[in-house]
Amino acid sequence: MVFISLHLQSNAKVVVEVLDAYEGRAIDASAKFCREDVNPATGPIFVCGAMPGDVLAIRICAIHPAGIGYAGIGAGALSGRISERLIQQFEIGDAIHFSRGITLIPQPMIGVIGVAPCAGRLSTMDAGAHGGNMDCNLARAGATVYLPVFVEGGLLAIGDVHALMGDGEVGGQGIEVTAEVELEIGIIKNWSLKRPMIETDDVWATVAAGDDFESAVWMAVHDMVDFLTSQLNITDGEALLLISLTGDVRVCQIVTSTPTARVEFPERLLSNG
């Protein structure tokens, strides 16, 4: 049985309170975690009218980190090169003071955003066609995340907000924070979307997760070919050539069992198409 947190009408706005990835417990040096202990996601949100085959359009209106954030590196990281566990706390404001005079600028993003799969259960540590733990840096305020719907209502959940995270998340964490996230959620009919896409002012991106990073990249390339042929009325070959000339392959995260990649394509070329 699924316990619904919220029923929401299409095109409605909602503010979602999100816990940090470790619910504040990572600052305890003695704490130990298993997969079930991390990445809590708020939800599920039942979007009325969303049916299998539809697409949820989730516009991220704002992300408001709250309180103190933290990030760390586990002992044994980087093939054993890191010998001691490192944890730092950060006060989140207009700037983030790292150490030794290094100042960072917050760029809040959503690490986990996904819907329910067509059957069974998935960990919020995993990414896939449902979205999930994509850790995609494009999932910021102003962006729209598109997710295929597999079950009635979609059952959307979000979590794992970072005040700052580099592409790849190579140390295993961004700056983990609690947050309030303002969303506007709509439904798109008659769009056969296989995997997540993200739209920003500058790019459209296909996002894919695989058993390894290379397979994720090629899935995202295939998805972008599909998208461009439908949007620009060009052949598969022309689409692939256009991606090769103007697209960018980027890493989202490479630290879980389902590494995630994206292919970005300039929005201006679609507008001119």
Backbone bond lengths (Angstrom), bond angles and torsions (degrees), N, CA, C in turn:
res aa  C-N    CA-C-N  psi(-1)  N-CA   C-N-CA  omega(-1)  CA-C   N-CA-C  phi
1 M - - - 1.460 - - 1.523 109.51 -
2 V 1.334 116.37 136.95 1.455 121.93 177.78 1.522 108.62 -101.64
3 F 1.323 117.67 127.12 1.452 122.50 177.63 1.524 108.58 -94.91
4 I 1.321 116.96 112.17 1.454 122.33 -175.31 1.527 109.83 -78.79
5 S 1.325 116.64 129.37 1.460 120.29 177.86 1.521 112.02 -79.80
6 L 1.345 116.65 -33.36 1.459 119.83 -174.35 1.521 109.79 -158.42
7 H 1.335 116.83 136.05 1.456 122.58 168.25 1.524 107.38 -98.93
8 L 1.327 115.71 131.27 1.460 120.44 -174.16 1.513 109.80 -132.62
9 Q 1.327 116.95 135.99 1.459 121.31 174.89 1.532 109.34 -76.38
10 S 1.319 115.97 152.05 1.463 120.65 177.24 1.519 110.17 -60.17
11 N 1.337 115.02 142.83 1.472 124.80 179.34 1.522 112.97 69.52
12 A 1.311 116.67 15.13 1.460 120.97 176.08 1.526 110.08 -86.28
13 K 1.331 115.14 156.51 1.451 121.51 175.64 1.520 109.46 -102.79
14 V 1.331 115.08 148.10 1.454 119.99 -178.69 1.528 108.78 -148.18
15 V 1.327 116.01 146.29 1.464 121.98 173.25 1.520 107.79 -107.13
16 V 1.331 115.72 124.19 1.461 121.83 -175.68 1.524 109.52 -112.00
17 E 1.313 116.63 126.57 1.466 121.22 175.00 1.529 108.49 -88.47
18 V 1.316 115.27 128.34 1.461 121.23 -173.31 1.526 109.86 -122.01
19 L 1.325 116.61 130.95 1.462 121.48 173.85 1.517 110.18 -80.07
20 D 1.327 115.91 156.81 1.468 117.48 175.04 1.527 109.93 -72.76
21 A 1.318 116.35 169.35 1.461 121.23 -169.55 1.520 113.72 -62.86
22 Y 1.348 117.05 -25.50 1.460 119.77 -179.13 1.526 111.91 -118.95
23 E 1.325 116.79 13.20 1.462 122.40 -179.12 1.528 112.01 51.62
24 G 1.346 115.29 35.94 1.449 121.06 176.74 1.510 115.62 80.88
25 R 1.317 117.73 -3.68 1.467 120.44 -172.90 1.515 113.53 -82.14
26 A 1.347 118.29 -13.98 1.466 120.32 -175.68 1.517 112.61 -68.38
27 I 1.342 118.01 -19.03 1.460 119.38 179.53 1.528 111.69 -73.80
28 D 1.331 117.31 -11.13 1.463 122.26 175.35 1.522 108.24 -82.38
29 A 1.317 116.33 111.63 1.464 120.88 -175.04 1.522 112.65 -61.89
30 S 1.330 117.62 -22.25 1.463 120.47 -178.57 1.525 112.66 -90.60
31 A 1.334 117.01 -5.80 1.464 120.25 -175.12 1.521 111.29 -69.30
32 K 1.321 115.29 140.89 1.460 121.85 175.85 1.525 107.88 -126.25
33 F 1.344 116.05 144.21 1.452 120.06 -172.56 1.524 110.86 -131.35
34 C 1.327 114.83 149.22 1.457 121.13 167.43 1.525 106.88 -115.80
35 R 1.328 116.31 175.87 1.468 120.41 -174.64 1.519 112.90 -56.59
36 E 1.348 116.50 -34.43 1.451 119.98 -176.81 1.529 112.56 -73.64
37 D 1.339 116.84 -10.58 1.461 120.46 -176.53 1.527 113.35 -91.04
38 V 1.312 118.33 -8.27 1.466 119.73 -170.84 1.529 111.26 -122.03
39 N 1.337 113.68 163.94 1.463 122.66 176.97 1.534 113.58 59.91
40 P 1.329 118.43 51.08 1.477 117.82 173.72 1.521 109.68 -62.75
41 A 1.314 117.09 137.97 1.464 122.29 179.57 1.523 109.34 -118.78
42 T 1.310 116.53 136.90 1.460 122.22 179.19 1.520 109.94 -83.37
43 G 1.314 116.68 129.04 1.450 122.04 -178.10 1.523 109.18 149.29
44 P 1.328 117.70 -164.42 1.465 124.67 0.36 1.527 113.31 -82.99
45 I 1.329 115.08 151.25 1.452 122.85 175.08 1.521 108.41 -101.32
46 F 1.316 115.55 120.74 1.467 122.33 178.70 1.522 107.74 -89.83
47 V 1.337 116.90 115.06 1.461 121.81 -179.91 1.521 108.15 -94.64
48 C 1.312 115.94 110.47 1.455 121.02 -175.03 1.524 111.22 -61.41
49 G 1.327 115.63 130.37 1.458 121.18 179.83 1.505 114.65 95.77
50 A 1.333 117.75 -13.01 1.466 120.51 178.88 1.522 109.65 -78.37
51 M 1.325 115.90 126.71 1.454 122.24 -177.69 1.519 110.01 -126.75
52 P 1.342 117.50 157.78 1.461 120.05 176.73 1.529 111.24 -51.69
53 G 1.317 116.49 133.97 1.457 121.84 -176.13 1.514 113.38 98.91
54 D 1.346 116.80 -16.90 1.467 120.95 175.29 1.529 109.83 -81.79
55 V 1.324 114.81 178.51 1.461 121.82 176.38 1.517 108.41 -130.09
56 L 1.332 116.68 132.75 1.456 120.53 170.66 1.525 109.31 -85.43
57 A 1.323 116.33 131.50 1.463 122.64 174.07 1.526 107.29 -107.09
58 I 1.325 116.26 108.37 1.461 121.53 -174.53 1.523 108.63 -109.37
59 R 1.316 115.62 102.64 1.463 119.35 177.77 1.522 108.81 -85.51
60 I 1.330 115.83 127.17 1.458 122.01 178.55 1.526 107.21 -89.48
61 C 1.322 116.32 102.64 1.467 120.72 -175.99 1.522 112.05 -78.76
62 A 1.326 116.88 -38.28 1.461 120.68 -179.10 1.518 109.24 -164.32
63 I 1.339 115.23 151.69 1.465 122.35 173.41 1.516 107.01 -129.08
64 H 1.331 116.53 122.86 1.458 121.36 -177.08 1.534 109.69 -117.80
65 P 1.345 118.39 93.34 1.470 119.84 174.92 1.527 110.56 -62.00
66 A 1.324 115.35 149.98 1.459 119.83 -176.99 1.520 110.11 -131.25
67 G 1.323 115.41 141.66 1.456 120.66 170.79 1.513 114.22 72.76
68 I 1.312 114.43 -142.91 1.459 122.92 -175.52 1.522 109.76 -100.94
69 G 1.321 116.40 132.83 1.456 121.15 174.51 1.516 110.40 -102.57
70 Y 1.308 115.78 167.35 1.459 119.48 178.76 1.523 109.60 -150.88
71 A 1.311 114.70 156.98 1.463 121.42 175.93 1.514 107.85 -149.72
72 G 1.312 116.05 152.75 1.451 118.88 -177.87 1.512 113.24 -154.41
73 I 1.302 114.19 169.73 1.458 123.76 175.81 1.527 107.38 -127.09
74 G 1.308 116.61 131.41 1.454 120.04 -179.71 1.520 112.73 -79.73
75 A 1.328 115.56 149.10 1.459 120.18 173.60 1.522 109.67 -59.96
76 G 1.313 116.76 134.95 1.456 121.64 -179.47 1.517 113.62 94.29
77 A 1.333 116.44 -2.22 1.467 119.73 179.97 1.518 111.00 -65.41
78 L 1.314 115.58 162.67 1.454 123.85 179.62 1.534 110.44 56.80
79 S 1.337 113.04 52.85 1.478 121.25 178.78 1.522 112.19 55.21
80 G 1.338 116.27 37.88 1.453 120.88 176.05 1.508 114.62 90.17
81 R 1.317 117.67 -4.20 1.469 120.11 -178.30 1.531 111.61 -64.74
82 I 1.346 116.96 -33.57 1.461 121.04 179.10 1.521 107.96 -89.15
83 S 1.310 116.73 112.78 1.463 120.59 -172.01 1.516 113.44 -89.86
84 E 1.341 117.78 -26.26 1.457 120.91 -177.04 1.527 110.57 -125.01
85 R 1.319 114.78 145.96 1.455 119.90 177.39 1.530 110.19 -67.30
86 L 1.333 115.64 138.16 1.458 121.90 179.10 1.522 109.48 -122.74
87 I 1.325 117.06 126.78 1.461 122.16 175.89 1.532 108.16 -130.51
88 Q 1.313 117.01 129.56 1.457 121.02 174.53 1.522 109.61 -125.45
89 Q 1.321 115.62 141.66 1.457 121.73 174.31 1.525 109.12 -103.36
90 F 1.335 115.31 147.88 1.457 120.41 -176.21 1.522 109.26 -135.80
91 E 1.323 116.19 130.64 1.449 120.53 171.11 1.522 107.55 -81.31
92 I 1.331 115.87 124.95 1.468 120.91 -174.29 1.525 109.53 -91.46
93 G 1.322 115.51 116.13 1.456 121.93 176.72 1.513 108.94 -142.92
94 D 1.321 116.86 -147.83 1.457 120.11 177.38 1.517 111.63 -68.13
95 A 1.329 115.50 -23.98 1.461 121.57 175.91 1.523 108.48 -138.11
96 I 1.324 116.01 157.79 1.462 122.40 178.78 1.524 107.20 -119.12
97 H 1.332 116.09 122.95 1.460 120.59 -178.64 1.524 108.48 -92.33
98 F 1.319 115.67 113.88 1.461 122.01 -175.89 1.527 110.07 -80.21
99 S 1.289 118.55 -81.38 1.466 124.43 174.14 1.521 107.28 -171.77
100 R 1.303 116.06 164.36 1.472 121.97 176.31 1.526 112.60 52.35
101 G 1.346 115.06 35.50 1.447 119.54 176.50 1.515 115.14 80.21
102 I 1.323 118.39 6.34 1.469 121.98 180.00 1.526 109.00 -84.38
103 T 1.335 115.97 124.99 1.459 121.93 -179.86 1.519 109.84 -114.36
104 L 1.317 116.41 133.14 1.460 123.31 -178.74 1.526 109.70 -115.32
105 I 1.335 116.36 151.85 1.456 121.91 179.02 1.531 108.68 -103.94
106 P 1.329 118.03 124.81 1.471 120.20 179.55 1.529 111.47 -60.49
107 Q 1.315 116.03 139.86 1.464 123.44 172.83 1.528 107.05 -139.05
108 P 1.325 117.68 76.46 1.466 120.39 -173.11 1.530 112.69 -59.41
109 M 1.323 115.61 139.96 1.459 122.02 178.16 1.520 109.59 -146.91
110 I 1.338 115.02 161.88 1.465 122.00 -179.49 1.522 108.81 -100.50
111 G 1.334 116.61 121.93 1.458 120.17 -179.86 1.517 113.17 -81.97
112 V 1.345 116.69 -40.95 1.456 121.84 -177.82 1.524 109.66 -115.74
113 I 1.323 116.57 118.31 1.461 121.72 173.38 1.528 106.52 -148.46
114 G 1.323 115.66 118.20 1.459 117.77 -173.94 1.513 112.83 -162.15
115 V 1.315 114.61 171.02 1.459 122.99 177.82 1.525 108.95 -115.34
116 A 1.331 115.72 174.89 1.461 120.35 178.42 1.529 110.31 -75.12
117 P 1.337 117.69 144.53 1.461 120.26 174.89 1.526 110.48 -73.05
118 C 1.312 116.10 171.39 1.463 119.93 -177.99 1.522 111.92 -68.53
119 A 1.325 116.94 -24.52 1.468 120.64 179.06 1.517 108.83 -157.36
120 G 1.323 116.20 153.13 1.449 120.67 175.31 1.515 113.24 76.12
121 R 1.337 113.96 -165.35 1.454 120.92 -177.74 1.522 109.33 -127.73
122 L 1.342 115.80 149.51 1.456 121.69 177.08 1.523 108.88 -127.91
123 S 1.310 116.06 147.37 1.457 120.97 175.29 1.526 110.00 -74.00
124 T 1.340 116.53 147.35 1.462 120.21 173.93 1.525 111.67 -73.24
125 M 1.318 117.55 -1.42 1.461 121.43 172.19 1.521 111.63 -81.88
126 D 1.341 117.08 -17.24 1.463 121.13 -173.22 1.522 111.43 -100.96
127 A 1.325 114.88 152.99 1.459 122.45 173.01 1.521 108.81 -117.89
128 G 1.334 115.32 160.25 1.460 119.46 179.58 1.507 110.34 179.91
129 A 1.331 116.00 -157.46 1.463 120.68 -179.68 1.520 111.98 -60.87
130 H 1.316 116.60 -23.73 1.471 121.86 -179.55 1.524 112.47 -81.01
131 G 1.327 117.85 -6.80 1.466 122.16 -171.51 1.508 108.60 96.82
132 G 1.337 117.16 -114.36 1.458 120.19 177.09 1.517 112.05 85.24
133 N 1.330 115.46 -140.07 1.468 122.02 -173.67 1.535 110.89 -80.58
134 M 1.332 115.67 62.36 1.470 120.07 -177.21 1.517 111.89 -74.65
135 D 1.336 117.32 -30.01 1.470 121.35 -176.73 1.529 110.65 48.08
136 C 1.316 115.29 49.66 1.464 121.14 -178.98 1.521 109.62 -96.47
137 N 1.319 115.70 122.45 1.459 120.65 -175.55 1.522 113.79 -67.72
138 L 1.321 117.43 -8.75 1.461 119.65 176.15 1.523 112.44 -78.88
139 A 1.316 117.61 -13.78 1.466 121.78 -176.51 1.527 109.78 -80.87
140 R 1.326 113.98 67.61 1.457 122.33 -176.94 1.520 110.02 -122.02
141 A 1.333 115.99 175.13 1.456 120.87 177.80 1.529 109.96 -56.90
142 G 1.326 115.49 133.43 1.457 121.57 -178.84 1.511 113.64 98.80
143 A 1.325 117.67 -17.77 1.462 121.59 -179.61 1.522 110.47 -88.19
144 T 1.336 114.87 157.76 1.468 121.49 171.67 1.512 108.58 -119.00
145 V 1.325 116.25 125.55 1.459 122.72 177.91 1.524 108.39 -99.32
146 Y 1.319 116.64 128.50 1.463 122.38 179.22 1.529 108.60 -108.20
147 L 1.330 116.35 125.43 1.459 121.75 -178.27 1.524 109.98 -127.30
148 P 1.342 117.62 133.67 1.463 119.42 175.03 1.523 110.59 -67.97
149 V 1.325 115.95 145.71 1.466 121.68 -179.81 1.528 109.01 -98.68
150 F 1.321 116.63 130.52 1.463 121.89 -178.62 1.519 113.28 -112.22
151 V 1.336 116.66 -22.56 1.466 120.75 179.22 1.525 108.29 -134.38
152 E 1.315 116.65 158.84 1.458 120.30 179.87 1.529 110.58 -56.29
153 G 1.325 115.28 132.64 1.460 120.91 179.64 1.512 114.20 86.55
154 G 1.344 116.84 -13.12 1.457 120.89 179.55 1.510 113.99 76.52
155 L 1.355 116.98 -45.80 1.468 123.82 -178.71 1.532 111.17 59.04
156 L 1.309 114.56 66.41 1.460 122.67 -177.56 1.526 111.04 -78.72
157 A 1.330 115.90 141.73 1.462 121.67 174.10 1.525 108.68 -142.19
158 I 1.337 115.90 147.35 1.466 120.25 178.07 1.521 110.07 -136.32
159 G 1.329 115.58 155.33 1.459 121.91 178.15 1.517 110.95 -175.27
160 D 1.334 115.22 -169.06 1.470 122.41 173.42 1.535 111.83 56.67
161 V 1.326 116.10 49.48 1.466 119.70 176.95 1.532 109.28 -75.18
162 H 1.326 115.44 139.56 1.466 121.92 175.80 1.524 109.26 -118.32
163 A 1.326 116.60 136.13 1.464 120.07 172.39 1.521 110.51 -71.72
164 L 1.335 116.18 -24.77 1.458 122.05 178.64 1.523 108.38 -164.12
165 M 1.317 116.64 136.03 1.463 121.46 177.07 1.515 109.14 -155.08
166 G 1.310 117.39 132.67 1.450 121.11 175.02 1.515 111.24 -81.08
167 D 1.332 116.73 152.10 1.464 119.95 174.25 1.521 109.37 -55.16
168 G 1.326 115.08 132.32 1.459 120.62 -178.91 1.513 112.98 103.12
169 E 1.349 116.76 -34.64 1.474 121.71 -176.68 1.533 109.65 48.48
170 V 1.335 115.60 48.34 1.467 120.96 -166.39 1.520 113.70 -63.98
171 G 1.335 118.14 -22.83 1.456 119.94 177.47 1.514 113.48 -88.58
172 G 1.343 116.55 -2.87 1.454 121.10 178.02 1.513 114.73 96.89
173 Q 1.341 117.60 -11.27 1.458 121.20 179.32 1.521 110.38 -145.22
174 G 1.351 115.21 150.03 1.443 120.58 158.93 1.512 106.84 -95.93
175 I 1.343 117.34 -163.88 1.460 119.40 172.01 1.522 106.82 -80.44
176 E 1.324 115.11 106.64 1.463 122.39 -173.91 1.526 109.70 -78.84
177 V 1.335 116.44 128.98 1.466 120.72 -177.30 1.520 110.83 -142.30
178 T 1.322 114.98 154.56 1.461 119.65 163.00 1.527 107.01 -78.50
179 A 1.329 116.93 158.92 1.461 118.99 -175.62 1.515 110.90 -162.26
180 E 1.331 114.57 160.39 1.457 121.98 164.31 1.526 107.34 -108.93
181 V 1.334 115.16 130.67 1.458 121.12 -176.70 1.525 108.69 -119.80
182 E 1.325 116.31 124.95 1.458 121.94 177.74 1.530 109.27 -96.19
183 L 1.330 115.83 123.14 1.454 122.11 -176.73 1.521 111.19 -125.20
184 E 1.320 115.77 151.90 1.456 122.61 166.75 1.522 106.80 -124.69
185 I 1.329 117.12 121.84 1.460 121.17 -169.42 1.522 110.38 -116.84
186 G 1.317 116.26 123.06 1.448 121.65 178.26 1.517 111.64 -123.56
187 I 1.317 116.27 177.03 1.466 123.17 -179.49 1.522 108.51 -123.89
188 I 1.322 115.91 135.34 1.461 121.35 174.87 1.532 107.82 -115.47
189 K 1.316 116.61 126.97 1.457 122.32 178.02 1.538 109.00 -96.16
190 N 1.325 115.22 158.06 1.470 122.37 171.49 1.528 113.22 60.42
191 W 1.318 116.89 38.38 1.463 121.61 172.49 1.518 106.87 -127.16
192 S 1.312 116.74 112.05 1.457 121.74 -178.02 1.529 108.97 -84.16
193 L 1.323 116.08 85.15 1.464 122.39 -177.61 1.522 109.50 -100.68
194 K 1.335 116.50 124.45 1.462 120.57 -177.75 1.520 112.50 -83.68
195 R 1.321 115.92 -39.70 1.457 122.29 -173.82 1.533 109.28 -142.33
196 P 1.321 117.26 172.47 1.473 119.30 -175.04 1.529 113.19 -62.08
197 M 1.330 113.94 150.33 1.459 122.45 168.27 1.524 107.86 -133.41
198 I 1.324 115.85 155.34 1.464 121.77 178.17 1.522 108.18 -132.99
199 E 1.321 115.29 135.03 1.465 122.40 177.80 1.524 109.17 -115.88
200 T 1.338 116.06 129.35 1.458 121.72 172.04 1.526 107.97 -121.42
201 D 1.310 116.57 -177.23 1.460 119.58 176.64 1.521 111.72 -64.42
202 D 1.343 116.63 -25.01 1.460 120.69 -172.03 1.522 114.84 -106.71
203 V 1.330 117.63 -30.63 1.461 120.07 -173.31 1.520 111.63 -141.88
204 W 1.327 114.20 157.84 1.463 122.86 160.21 1.525 105.87 -106.00
205 A 1.322 116.68 140.87 1.460 120.14 -179.36 1.513 111.02 -134.57
206 T 1.320 115.56 135.89 1.458 121.71 168.18 1.524 107.34 -94.95
207 V 1.333 116.49 139.72 1.461 121.55 -176.06 1.527 108.43 -125.71
208 A 1.328 116.05 131.45 1.467 119.84 -178.36 1.526 110.18 -141.51
209 A 1.315 115.58 149.57 1.460 122.78 176.31 1.524 108.62 -121.06
210 G 1.320 115.84 145.79 1.458 119.88 -179.00 1.509 112.19 -143.50
211 D 1.324 115.54 -177.81 1.457 120.10 176.43 1.523 111.35 -70.14
212 D 1.332 116.43 -21.97 1.459 122.36 174.64 1.522 107.76 -146.89
213 F 1.318 115.59 167.22 1.459 119.60 -173.37 1.526 111.70 -65.30
214 E 1.316 118.04 -39.78 1.464 119.72 -177.93 1.522 111.91 -62.91
215 S 1.331 117.18 -41.74 1.462 118.94 179.09 1.526 110.70 -65.69
216 A 1.342 116.85 -34.74 1.467 119.86 176.72 1.521 110.70 -64.30
217 V 1.325 116.68 -41.42 1.468 120.61 179.19 1.520 110.59 -59.54
218 W 1.326 117.10 -48.67 1.465 119.00 -175.35 1.520 112.49 -69.36
219 M 1.342 117.70 -31.45 1.466 118.83 172.90 1.525 110.69 -62.96
220 A 1.331 115.98 -42.87 1.465 119.57 179.33 1.522 111.22 -65.42
221 V 1.329 117.51 -35.09 1.470 120.86 176.66 1.528 110.20 -65.00
222 H 1.330 117.01 -47.41 1.465 120.56 177.81 1.534 110.78 -56.50
223 D 1.338 115.89 -43.55 1.462 119.57 -178.90 1.528 111.46 -65.05
224 M 1.336 117.07 -37.03 1.456 119.14 178.48 1.524 111.04 -70.09
225 V 1.324 117.86 -35.27 1.471 120.17 174.14 1.531 109.67 -59.97
226 D 1.326 116.35 -46.09 1.469 119.65 178.09 1.525 111.09 -58.09
227 F 1.310 116.04 -44.19 1.463 120.83 -177.06 1.533 111.12 -65.33
228 L 1.317 117.19 -45.44 1.460 120.06 -176.32 1.526 112.14 -69.54
229 T 1.332 116.68 -37.29 1.476 117.71 178.69 1.531 110.53 -64.28
230 S 1.333 116.83 -35.79 1.464 119.36 -179.93 1.525 111.95 -75.46
231 Q 1.329 117.12 -34.04 1.455 120.66 -175.65 1.537 112.94 -84.30
232 L 1.335 116.94 -33.45 1.464 120.67 -172.37 1.527 113.26 -110.87
233 N 1.346 116.44 -2.92 1.469 120.28 -179.73 1.527 111.35 56.43
234 I 1.341 115.95 49.04 1.459 122.26 178.09 1.522 109.04 -120.27
235 T 1.321 116.83 169.46 1.458 121.21 -178.97 1.526 110.63 -79.94
236 D 1.329 115.89 165.92 1.463 120.01 176.13 1.527 110.94 -57.50
237 G 1.321 116.21 -43.20 1.461 120.12 -179.60 1.516 112.10 -63.00
238 E 1.328 116.17 -42.87 1.468 119.81 178.23 1.528 110.69 -64.49
239 A 1.330 116.67 -38.53 1.465 120.03 179.21 1.524 111.06 -64.48
240 L 1.326 116.83 -44.86 1.462 119.81 -179.98 1.528 110.78 -63.89
241 L 1.329 116.84 -40.24 1.459 120.21 178.23 1.525 110.51 -63.78
242 L 1.322 116.38 -41.48 1.459 120.28 179.41 1.527 111.00 -63.45
243 I 1.330 117.14 -39.69 1.471 120.46 176.27 1.522 110.18 -64.37
244 S 1.324 116.46 -41.37 1.454 121.03 -179.33 1.529 111.35 -63.20
245 L 1.336 116.73 -32.25 1.458 121.33 -177.44 1.521 113.59 -86.55
246 T 1.334 117.01 -34.30 1.473 119.34 -170.57 1.523 114.26 -129.14
247 G 1.321 118.51 -10.17 1.460 121.16 -178.43 1.512 112.08 -87.60
248 D 1.316 115.88 164.56 1.466 121.96 178.04 1.519 109.65 -131.31
249 V 1.327 116.33 130.26 1.460 122.32 172.20 1.522 107.82 -92.12
250 R 1.313 116.60 127.30 1.465 120.43 -178.23 1.525 110.57 -133.30
251 V 1.319 115.05 150.41 1.453 121.43 176.79 1.518 109.18 -84.39
252 C 1.325 116.94 138.01 1.466 121.30 170.26 1.526 109.14 -95.41
253 Q 1.343 116.24 -63.32 1.466 119.40 174.38 1.518 109.74 -148.76
254 I 1.327 115.49 146.53 1.466 121.13 -178.72 1.525 111.07 -129.80
255 V 1.340 117.18 29.17 1.460 120.36 -173.63 1.517 113.78 -117.40
256 T 1.335 118.12 4.64 1.459 120.14 176.31 1.528 108.99 -117.03
257 S 1.326 115.42 179.88 1.464 119.92 179.11 1.519 112.26 -74.14
258 T 1.349 116.82 -8.48 1.466 121.25 177.18 1.531 108.69 -126.85
259 P 1.343 118.00 74.97 1.461 120.03 179.29 1.521 111.42 -57.77
260 T 1.336 114.63 148.94 1.455 120.85 -169.71 1.519 110.76 -125.38
261 A 1.332 115.54 135.40 1.459 121.90 179.95 1.519 109.51 -128.50
262 R 1.317 115.63 162.93 1.460 120.37 175.43 1.523 109.89 -139.20
263 V 1.324 114.83 152.32 1.455 122.55 170.77 1.511 107.43 -114.81
264 E 1.333 116.38 122.36 1.456 121.73 -179.61 1.530 109.56 -102.58
265 F 1.335 115.10 138.98 1.461 121.17 178.49 1.524 108.19 -130.87
266 P 1.344 117.94 135.32 1.468 119.98 -175.00 1.526 112.82 -61.77
267 E 1.313 115.77 128.78 1.459 121.07 179.60 1.524 111.32 -62.75
268 R 1.333 117.74 -33.51 1.469 121.07 -176.35 1.527 111.98 -62.00
269 L 1.329 116.95 -30.14 1.462 119.43 179.82 1.527 110.90 -74.32
270 L 1.330 116.80 -30.41 1.463 119.45 174.98 1.528 110.25 -72.67
271 S 1.322 116.97 -37.24 1.465 120.60 179.28 1.516 111.77 -65.68
272 N 1.346 115.31 -30.41 1.469 119.91 -178.46 1.512 112.68 -91.03
273 G 1.356 115.86 -5.57 1.455 119.55 -175.09 1.508 113.24 -76.37
